[in-house]
């Protein structure tokens, strides 16, 4: 009997040792430079944002480990995009919802109940749900912050590498980080050449083309599209003229500023019949049909951008993502056509889909009003 007990204890010790060897505590640097210890390899993952970035890094196989997401920011905000991923990710349709921070429905109890090995959290979500984060971390669940919203090169790279480490896809993540770094550096190098060649600084006006031409949509201060405009060495006419990070700019102010380039951000919004539309199921004709009423606003005929044919539509989601370099390429090409003559932003987006995403590229994502 004593011998059997001894053998049982020995077997238990071997199993425990094997489990311990498999689950190795590993330090991960997240988007904010926080050092977070996660037991790798992970078997259960929860996340609240950056779903397409997660997919690009982990592949479809990575979704077999996902046990809960914030459905609202994806299924609610971008239902047509979500439906395409549902068609290729087996467990996505019935994925448990952990709520979202934007409407106060984010639930620490739901996260803890799912027993994830890690929670992937956006920076703004982490900061706005401090009490829930304390509960989750207090329950022993590590939180890794992923942030593509700050539009900072270092955060894009750190987020991508953190995703790769968490999901055991470090080589793929490094490839994506290198792609982003090289694309970003190439864009800025071409802009620098344009400046050195004496290309004048152009004025740019960006507006959210969601509610229809009779409503002035949000423009952006030093964030989102506003940040991209200034990064490209152009003048964002909204800088300092709106009280917060975004909001409408007076119509008379736009005319007075006389911008060289006008951009309306578009998407496949649901329930927005007057919006400028872009996306997988949208034709160039449909995008231009939605864009045309905006170009016919009172007093716009004499604006420089109108005369030069520089009224454009671009997918709103291209301003803060792992592939947002594509949006930068498009605007840079409109600003500096000679320096970006050999750059094809649509081809860049198509290539990204073909190599890193499980859904086929199609539709319309960016174009000028006049072909």
DRENDO-1510 file (C-alpha; in Angstrom, 1 decimal, always signed):
<recs>
REC; n; res; u; v; w
REC; 1; UNK; +0.0; +0.0; +0.0 .
REC; 2; UNK; +2.8; +2.3; +0.9 .
REC; 3; UNK; +4.6; +1.5; -2.4 .
REC; 4; UNK; +1.4; +2.3; -4.4 .
REC; 5; UNK; +1.0; +5.6; -2.6 .
REC; 6; UNK; +4.6; +6.4; -3.4 .
REC; 7; UNK; +4.1; +5.6; -7.0 .
REC; 8; UNK; +1.0; +7.7; -7.2 .
REC; 9; UNK; +2.8; +10.6; -5.6 .
REC; 10; UNK; +5.6; +10.2; -8.1 .
REC; 11; UNK; +3.2; +10.1; -11.0 .
REC; 12; UNK; +1.4; +13.2; -9.8 .
REC; 13; UNK; +4.8; +15.0; -9.4 .
REC; 14; UNK; +5.6; +14.1; -13.0 .
REC; 15; UNK; +2.3; +15.4; -14.3 .
REC; 16; UNK; +2.6; +18.6; -12.3 .
REC; 17; UNK; +6.1; +19.1; -13.6 .
REC; 18; UNK; +5.0; +18.6; -17.2 .
REC; 19; UNK; +2.1; +21.1; -16.7 .
REC; 20; UNK; +4.5; +23.5; -15.2 .
REC; 21; UNK; +6.9; +23.1; -18.1 .
REC; 22; UNK; +4.1; +23.7; -20.5 .
REC; 23; UNK; +2.8; +26.8; -18.8 .
REC; 24; UNK; +5.8; +29.0; -18.6 .
REC; 25; UNK; +5.4; +32.5; -16.9 .
REC; 26; UNK; +6.6; +34.9; -19.6 .
REC; 27; UNK; +7.1; +38.6; -19.4 .
REC; 28; UNK; +5.4; +40.6; -22.2 .
REC; 29; UNK; +5.9; +44.3; -22.9 .
REC; 30; UNK; +2.5; +45.8; -24.0 .
REC; 31; UNK; +1.7; +48.9; -25.9 .
REC; 32; UNK; +2.3; +51.2; -22.9 .
REC; 33; UNK; +5.6; +49.5; -22.1 .
REC; 34; UNK; +4.0; +47.7; -19.1 .
REC; 35; UNK; +5.7; +44.4; -18.2 .
REC; 36; UNK; +3.0; +41.8; -17.8 .
REC; 37; UNK; +3.6; +38.2; -16.9 .
REC; 38; UNK; +1.5; +35.7; -18.9 .
REC; 39; UNK; +1.6; +31.9; -18.7 .
REC; 40; UNK; +2.4; +30.7; -22.1 .
REC; 41; UNK; +1.2; +29.1; -24.2 .
REC; 42; UNK; -2.2; +30.6; -23.6 .
REC; 43; UNK; -5.3; +28.4; -24.0 .
REC; 44; UNK; -8.0; +30.9; -23.3 .
REC; 45; UNK; -8.1; +34.5; -24.5 .
REC; 46; UNK; -10.6; +37.4; -24.0 .
REC; 47; UNK; -10.4; +40.7; -25.8 .
REC; 48; UNK; -12.3; +44.0; -26.2 .
REC; 49; UNK; -10.9; +45.5; -29.5 .
REC; 50; UNK; -8.3; +45.2; -32.3 .
REC; 51; UNK; -10.0; +42.1; -33.7 .
REC; 52; UNK; -8.6; +42.4; -37.3 .
REC; 53; UNK; -5.1; +43.0; -35.9 .
REC; 54; UNK; -5.5; +39.9; -33.7 .
REC; 55; UNK; -6.5; +38.0; -36.8 .
REC; 56; UNK; -3.6; +39.3; -38.9 .
REC; 57; UNK; -1.1; +38.2; -36.2 .
REC; 58; UNK; -2.7; +34.9; -35.0 .
REC; 59; UNK; -4.5; +33.7; -38.1 .
REC; 60; UNK; -7.9; +31.9; -38.0 .
REC; 61; UNK; -6.3; +29.2; -35.7 .
REC; 62; UNK; -5.8; +31.8; -33.0 .
REC; 63; UNK; -9.5; +32.3; -32.7 .
REC; 64; UNK; -9.9; +28.7; -31.4 .
REC; 65; UNK; -8.4; +30.0; -28.2 .
REC; 66; UNK; -10.8; +33.1; -27.9 .
REC; 67; UNK; -13.5; +32.6; -25.3 .
REC; 68; UNK; -15.0; +36.1; -25.2 .
REC; 69; UNK; -15.0; +39.5; -26.9 .
REC; 70; UNK; -16.7; +42.9; -26.7 .
REC; 71; UNK; -19.2; +42.3; -29.5 .
REC; 72; UNK; -20.5; +45.9; -29.7 .
REC; 73; UNK; -17.4; +47.5; -31.1 .
REC; 74; UNK; -17.3; +45.0; -33.9 .
REC; 75; UNK; -20.8; +43.5; -34.5 .
REC; 76; UNK; -22.5; +46.7; -33.5 .
REC; 77; UNK; -20.3; +49.3; -35.1 .
REC; 78; UNK; -19.3; +47.4; -38.2 .
REC; 79; UNK; -21.9; +44.7; -38.8 .
REC; 80; UNK; -21.1; +44.1; -42.5 .
REC; 81; UNK; -17.4; +43.7; -41.7 .
REC; 82; UNK; -18.3; +41.4; -38.7 .
REC; 83; UNK; -20.5; +39.2; -40.9 .
REC; 84; UNK; -17.6; +38.5; -43.3 .
REC; 85; UNK; -15.4; +37.2; -40.4 .
REC; 86; UNK; -18.3; +35.1; -39.0 .
REC; 87; UNK; -18.3; +33.3; -42.3 .
REC; 88; UNK; -14.7; +32.1; -41.9 .
REC; 89; UNK; -14.2; +31.9; -38.1 .
REC; 90; UNK; -16.2; +28.9; -36.7 .
REC; 91; UNK; -16.7; +30.1; -33.1 .
REC; 92; UNK; -17.3; +33.8; -33.8 .
REC; 93; UNK; -21.1; +33.8; -34.3 .
REC; 94; UNK; -21.8; +32.4; -30.8 .
REC; 95; UNK; -18.9; +34.1; -29.1 .
REC; 96; UNK; -19.7; +35.2; -25.5 .
REC; 97; UNK; -20.0; +38.9; -25.0 .
REC; 98; UNK; -18.0; +40.6; -22.2 .
REC; 99; UNK; -19.7; +44.0; -22.9 .
REC; 100; UNK; -18.0; +47.3; -23.9 .
REC; 101; UNK; -16.6; +50.2; -22.0 .
REC; 102; UNK; -18.2; +52.8; -24.3 .
REC; 103; UNK; -21.8; +52.2; -23.0 .
REC; 104; UNK; -20.8; +51.0; -19.5 .
REC; 105; UNK; -21.7; +47.3; -20.2 .
REC; 106; UNK; -18.2; +45.9; -19.8 .
REC; 107; UNK; -18.4; +43.2; -17.1 .
REC; 108; UNK; -15.5; +42.1; -14.9 .
REC; 109; UNK; -17.7; +39.2; -13.7 .
REC; 110; UNK; -18.2; +37.9; -17.3 .
REC; 111; UNK; -14.5; +38.1; -18.0 .
REC; 112; UNK; -13.5; +36.3; -14.7 .
REC; 113; UNK; -16.2; +33.7; -15.3 .
REC; 114; UNK; -14.7; +32.8; -18.7 .
REC; 115; UNK; -11.4; +32.1; -17.0 .
REC; 116; UNK; -9.1; +33.5; -19.6 .
REC; 117; UNK; -5.3; +33.2; -19.4 .
REC; 118; UNK; -5.1; +36.8; -20.6 .
REC; 119; UNK; -7.3; +39.7; -21.4 .
REC; 120; UNK; -6.3; +41.9; -24.4 .
REC; 121; UNK; -7.5; +45.4; -23.7 .
REC; 122; UNK; -7.5; +48.7; -25.6 .
REC; 123; UNK; -5.7; +51.6; -23.9 .
REC; 124; UNK; -8.9; +53.7; -23.7 .
REC; 125; UNK; -10.9; +50.7; -22.5 .
REC; 126; UNK; -8.3; +50.0; -19.8 .
REC; 127; UNK; -8.3; +53.6; -18.5 .
REC; 128; UNK; -12.1; +54.0; -18.6 .
REC; 129; UNK; -12.8; +50.8; -16.7 .
REC; 130; UNK; -10.4; +51.1; -13.8 .
REC; 131; UNK; -12.6; +49.4; -11.3 .
REC; 132; UNK; -13.2; +46.4; -13.5 .
REC; 133; UNK; -9.5; +46.2; -14.4 .
REC; 134; UNK; -8.6; +46.0; -10.7 .
REC; 135; UNK; -11.2; +43.2; -10.2 .
REC; 136; UNK; -9.8; +41.2; -13.2 .
REC; 137; UNK; -6.2; +41.7; -12.3 .
REC; 138; UNK; -7.1; +40.9; -8.7 .
REC; 139; UNK; -8.5; +37.6; -9.9 .
REC; 140; UNK; -5.1; +36.7; -11.3 .
REC; 141; UNK; -5.9; +37.4; -14.9 .
REC; 142; UNK; -3.1; +39.4; -16.6 .
REC; 143; UNK; -4.2; +42.4; -18.8 .
REC; 144; UNK; -2.1; +43.2; -21.9 .
REC; 145; UNK; -2.8; +46.6; -23.5 .
REC; 146; UNK; -3.0; +46.7; -27.3 .
REC; 147; UNK; -3.2; +50.2; -28.8 .
REC; 148; UNK; -3.4; +51.3; -32.4 .
REC; 149; UNK; -5.6; +54.3; -31.6 .
REC; 150; UNK; -2.8; +56.6; -30.4 .
REC; 151; UNK; -1.3; +56.6; -33.9 .
REC; 152; UNK; +2.2; +56.3; -32.5 .
REC; 153; UNK; +4.7; +54.2; -34.5 .
REC; 154; UNK; +6.2; +52.7; -31.3 .
REC; 155; UNK; +2.7; +51.6; -30.0 .
REC; 156; UNK; +1.8; +50.1; -33.3 .
REC; 157; UNK; +5.0; +48.0; -33.3 .
REC; 158; UNK; +4.8; +47.2; -29.6 .
REC; 159; UNK; +1.1; +46.1; -29.9 .
REC; 160; UNK; +1.9; +43.9; -32.9 .
REC; 161; UNK; +4.8; +42.2; -31.1 .
REC; 162; UNK; +2.8; +41.8; -27.9 .
REC; 163; UNK; +0.0; +40.0; -29.9 .
REC; 164; UNK; +2.6; +37.8; -31.5 .
REC; 165; UNK; +4.2; +36.8; -28.1 .
REC; 166; UNK; +0.8; +36.1; -26.5 .
REC; 167; UNK; -0.4; +34.0; -29.4 .
REC; 168; UNK; +2.9; +32.2; -30.1 .
REC; 169; UNK; +3.2; +33.9; -33.5 .
REC; 170; UNK; +6.3; +36.0; -32.9 .
REC; 171; UNK; +7.7; +35.5; -36.4 .
REC; 172; UNK; +4.5; +36.5; -38.1 .
REC; 173; UNK; +4.1; +39.5; -35.8 .
REC; 174; UNK; +7.7; +40.6; -36.5 .
REC; 175; UNK; +7.0; +40.4; -40.2 .
REC; 176; UNK; +3.9; +42.6; -39.8 .
REC; 177; UNK; +5.8; +45.0; -37.6 .
REC; 178; UNK; +8.6; +45.2; -40.2 .
REC; 179; UNK; +6.0; +45.8; -42.9 .
REC; 180; UNK; +4.5; +48.7; -41.0 .
REC; 181; UNK; +7.8; +50.2; -40.0 .
REC; 182; UNK; +9.1; +50.0; -43.6 .
REC; 183; UNK; +5.9; +51.5; -45.1 .
REC; 184; UNK; +5.8; +54.3; -42.5 .
REC; 185; UNK; +9.5; +55.2; -43.0 .
REC; 186; UNK; +9.1; +55.1; -46.8 .
REC; 187; UNK; +6.1; +57.5; -46.7 .
REC; 188; UNK; +8.0; +60.0; -44.5 .
REC; 189; UNK; +11.1; +59.7; -46.7 .
REC; 190; UNK; +9.1; +60.5; -49.8 .
REC; 191; UNK; +7.4; +63.5; -48.0 .
REC; 192; UNK; +10.9; +64.7; -47.0 .
REC; 193; UNK; +12.0; +64.5; -50.7 .
REC; 194; UNK; +8.9; +66.5; -51.7 .
REC; 195; UNK; +9.6; +69.2; -49.2 .
REC; 196; UNK; +13.3; +69.3; -50.3 .
REC; 197; UNK; +12.1; +69.7; -53.9 .
REC; 198; UNK; +10.1; +72.8; -52.9 .
REC; 199; UNK; +6.6; +71.3; -53.0 .
REC; 200; UNK; +4.5; +73.9; -51.1 .
REC; 201; UNK; +2.6; +73.0; -47.9 .
REC; 202; UNK; -1.0; +72.2; -48.8 .
REC; 203; UNK; -4.2; +72.8; -46.8 .
REC; 204; UNK; -6.4; +69.9; -46.0 .
REC; 205; UNK; -10.0; +69.6; -44.8 .
REC; 206; UNK; -11.3; +66.2; -43.5 .
REC; 207; UNK; -14.9; +65.6; -42.6 .
REC; 208; UNK; -16.9; +62.6; -41.5 .
REC; 209; UNK; -19.2; +61.9; -44.3 .
REC; 210; UNK; -21.8; +60.0; -42.3 .
REC; 211; UNK; -25.0; +62.1; -41.9 .
REC; 212; UNK; -25.4; +63.6; -45.4 .
REC; 213; UNK; -24.3; +66.8; -47.1 .
REC; 214; UNK; -26.8; +68.9; -45.3 .
REC; 215; UNK; -25.2; +68.1; -42.0 .
REC; 216; UNK; -21.7; +69.3; -41.1 .
REC; 217; UNK; -19.9; +66.2; -39.9 .
REC; 218; UNK; -17.0; +66.0; -37.4 .
REC; 219; UNK; -13.5; +67.1; -38.5 .
REC; 220; UNK; -10.4; +66.3; -36.4 .
REC; 221; UNK; -7.9; +68.3; -34.4 .
REC; 222; UNK; -4.6; +66.5; -33.7 .
REC; 223; UNK; -6.0; +63.0; -33.8 .
REC; 224; UNK; -7.2; +60.4; -36.2 .
REC; 225; UNK; -7.2; +62.0; -39.7 .
REC; 226; UNK; -6.0; +65.3; -38.4 .
REC; 227; UNK; -2.9; +63.5; -37.0 .
REC; 228; UNK; -2.3; +61.8; -40.3 .
REC; 229; UNK; -2.6; +65.1; -42.3 .
REC; 230; UNK; +0.1; +66.8; -40.1 .
REC; 231; UNK; +2.3; +63.7; -40.1 .
REC; 232; UNK; +2.3; +64.0; -43.9 .
REC; 233; UNK; +3.6; +67.6; -43.7 .
REC; 234; UNK; +0.3; +69.2; -44.7 .
REC; 235; UNK; -1.8; +71.9; -42.9 .
REC; 236; UNK; -4.9; +70.6; -41.2 .
REC; 237; UNK; -7.3; +73.6; -41.4 .
REC; 238; UNK; -9.2; +72.3; -38.3 .
REC; 239; UNK; -6.1; +72.6; -36.0 .
REC; 240; UNK; -7.0; +74.9; -33.1 .
REC; 241; UNK; -10.4; +75.8; -34.6 .
REC; 242; UNK; -12.5; +73.1; -32.8 .
REC; 243; UNK; -12.6; +72.8; -29.1 .
REC; 244; UNK; -11.9; +69.1; -28.7 .
REC; 245; UNK; -10.2; +66.3; -30.6 .
REC; 246; UNK; -13.1; +66.2; -33.0 .
REC; 247; UNK; -16.2; +68.2; -33.9 .
REC; 248; UNK; -17.8; +70.2; -36.7 .
REC; 249; UNK; -16.0; +73.1; -38.3 .
REC; 250; UNK; -18.1; +76.1; -39.4 .
REC; 251; UNK; -18.9; +76.0; -43.1 .
REC; 252; UNK; -17.8; +79.6; -43.6 .
REC; 253; UNK; -14.4; +78.7; -42.1 .
REC; 254; UNK; -13.9; +75.9; -44.6 .
REC; 255; UNK; -14.6; +78.3; -47.5 .
REC; 256; UNK; -12.4; +81.0; -46.0 .
REC; 257; UNK; -9.4; +78.6; -45.5 .
REC; 258; UNK; -9.7; +77.5; -49.2 .
REC; 259; UNK; -8.2; +74.0; -48.8 .
REC; 260; UNK; -6.2; +72.3; -51.5 .
REC; 261; UNK; -7.5; +68.9; -50.6 .
REC; 262; UNK; -10.9; +67.8; -49.2 .
REC; 263; UNK; -11.4; +64.3; -47.8 .
REC; 264; UNK; -14.7; +62.8; -46.7 .
REC; 265; UNK; -14.3; +59.7; -44.5 .
REC; 266; UNK; -16.7; +56.9; -45.5 .
REC; 267; UNK; -17.7; +53.4; -44.5 .
REC; 268; UNK; -20.4; +50.7; -44.7 .
REC; 269; UNK; -22.5; +52.3; -41.9 .
REC; 270; UNK; -25.9; +50.8; -41.3 .
REC; 271; UNK; -28.9; +53.0; -41.1 .
REC; 272; UNK; -27.1; +56.0; -42.6 .
REC; 273; UNK; -28.7; +56.4; -46.0 .
REC; 274; UNK; -27.1; +59.7; -46.9 .
REC; 275; UNK; -23.5; +58.6; -45.9 .
REC; 276; UNK; -20.6; +58.3; -48.3 .
REC; 277; UNK; -20.1; +54.6; -48.5 .
REC; 278; UNK; -17.0; +52.5; -48.8 .
REC; 279; UNK; -16.3; +48.8; -48.1 .
REC; 280; UNK; -16.2; +45.3; -49.4 .
REC; 281; UNK; -19.6; +45.5; -51.1 .
REC; 282; UNK; -19.5; +49.0; -52.5 .
REC; 283; UNK; -18.8; +50.0; -56.1 .
REC; 284; UNK; -16.9; +53.1; -57.2 .
REC; 285; UNK; -20.1; +54.4; -58.6 .
REC; 286; UNK; -21.9; +54.0; -55.3 .
REC; 287; UNK; -19.1; +55.8; -53.5 .
REC; 288; UNK; -19.1; +58.7; -55.9 .
REC; 289; UNK; -22.9; +59.0; -55.8 .
REC; 290; UNK; -22.7; +59.5; -52.1 .
REC; 291; UNK; -19.8; +61.9; -52.4 .
REC; 292; UNK; -21.4; +64.1; -55.1 .
REC; 293; UNK; -23.9; +66.0; -52.8 .
REC; 294; UNK; -21.1; +67.0; -50.5 .
REC; 295; UNK; -19.3; +68.6; -53.4 .
REC; 296; UNK; -22.4; +70.6; -54.3 .
REC; 297; UNK; -22.6; +72.5; -51.0 .
REC; 298; UNK; -23.2; +76.3; -51.3 .
REC; 299; UNK; -20.1; +78.4; -51.8 .
REC; 300; UNK; -17.9; +75.4; -52.6 .
REC; 301; UNK; -17.4; +76.0; -56.3 .
REC; 302; UNK; -14.5; +78.4; -55.9 .
REC; 303; UNK; -12.6; +76.3; -53.3 .
REC; 304; UNK; -9.2; +75.3; -54.7 .
REC; 305; UNK; -9.8; +71.6; -54.0 .
REC; 306; UNK; -13.0; +71.7; -56.0 .
REC; 307; UNK; -11.3; +73.4; -59.0 .
REC; 308; UNK; -8.4; +70.9; -58.9 .
REC; 309; UNK; -10.7; +67.9; -58.6 .
REC; 310; UNK; -9.4; +67.1; -55.2 .
REC; 311; UNK; -12.5; +66.0; -53.4 .
REC; 312; UNK; -12.0; +62.4; -52.1 .
REC; 313; UNK; -13.6; +59.6; -50.1 .
REC; 314; UNK; -11.6; +57.3; -47.9 .
REC; 315; UNK; -12.6; +54.4; -45.6 .
REC; 316; UNK; -12.9; +55.8; -42.1 .
REC; 317; UNK; -11.3; +52.7; -40.6 .
REC; 318; UNK; -8.1; +53.3; -42.4 .
REC; 319; UNK; -6.9; +55.9; -39.9 .
REC; 320; UNK; -6.1; +53.8; -36.8 .
REC; 321; UNK; -5.2; +50.2; -37.6 .
REC; 322; UNK; -2.3; +47.9; -38.3 .
REC; 323; UNK; -2.8; +48.7; -41.9 .
REC; 324; UNK; -3.4; +52.4; -41.6 .
REC; 325; UNK; -0.2; +53.0; -43.6 .
REC; 326; UNK; -2.5; +52.4; -46.6 .
REC; 327; UNK; -4.6; +55.5; -45.7 .
REC; 328; UNK; -1.4; +57.5; -45.3 .
REC; 329; UNK; -0.3; +56.4; -48.8 .
REC; 330; UNK; -3.5; +57.5; -50.3 .
REC; 331; UNK; -3.4; +61.0; -48.8 .
REC; 332; UNK; +0.3; +61.4; -49.5 .
REC; 333; UNK; -0.3; +60.5; -53.1 .
REC; 334; UNK; -2.9; +63.2; -53.4 .
REC; 335; UNK; -0.6; +65.7; -51.7 .
REC; 336; UNK; +2.6; +64.8; -53.5 .
REC; 337; UNK; +1.7; +63.0; -56.8 .
REC; 338; UNK; +5.2; +63.1; -58.3 .
REC; 339; UNK; +6.9; +61.6; -55.2 .
REC; 340; UNK; +4.2; +58.9; -54.8 .
REC; 341; UNK; +3.7; +58.1; -58.6 .
REC; 342; UNK; +4.8; +54.5; -58.2 .
REC; 343; UNK; +2.7; +53.9; -54.9 .
REC; 344; UNK; -0.6; +52.1; -55.3 .
REC; 345; UNK; -2.5; +52.3; -51.9 .
REC; 346; UNK; -5.3; +50.0; -53.2 .
REC; 347; UNK; -2.8; +47.4; -54.2 .
REC; 348; UNK; -1.2; +47.7; -50.8 .
REC; 349; UNK; -4.5; +47.0; -49.1 .
REC; 350; UNK; -5.2; +44.1; -51.4 .
REC; 351; UNK; -1.8; +42.6; -50.8 .
REC; 352; UNK; -2.3; +42.9; -47.0 .
REC; 353; UNK; -5.6; +41.0; -47.3 .
REC; 354; UNK; -4.1; +38.3; -49.4 .
REC; 355; UNK; -1.2; +37.7; -47.0 .
REC; 356; UNK; -2.6; +38.4; -43.6 .
REC; 357; UNK; -6.4; +38.3; -43.5 .
REC; 358; UNK; -8.8; +35.3; -44.0 .
REC; 359; UNK; -11.3; +37.3; -46.0 .
REC; 360; UNK; -11.0; +38.2; -49.7 .
REC; 361; UNK; -10.3; +41.8; -50.8 .
REC; 362; UNK; -13.1; +43.5; -52.8 .
REC; 363; UNK; -15.0; +46.7; -53.0 .
REC; 364; UNK; -14.1; +50.4; -52.8 .
REC; 365; UNK; -11.9; +51.9; -50.1 .
REC; 366; UNK; -10.6; +55.2; -51.4 .
REC; 367; UNK; -11.0; +57.3; -54.5 .
REC; 368; UNK; -11.4; +60.9; -55.9 .
REC; 369; UNK; -14.9; +62.2; -56.9 .
REC; 370; UNK; -13.7; +62.6; -60.5 .
REC; 371; UNK; -12.1; +59.4; -62.0 .
</recs>
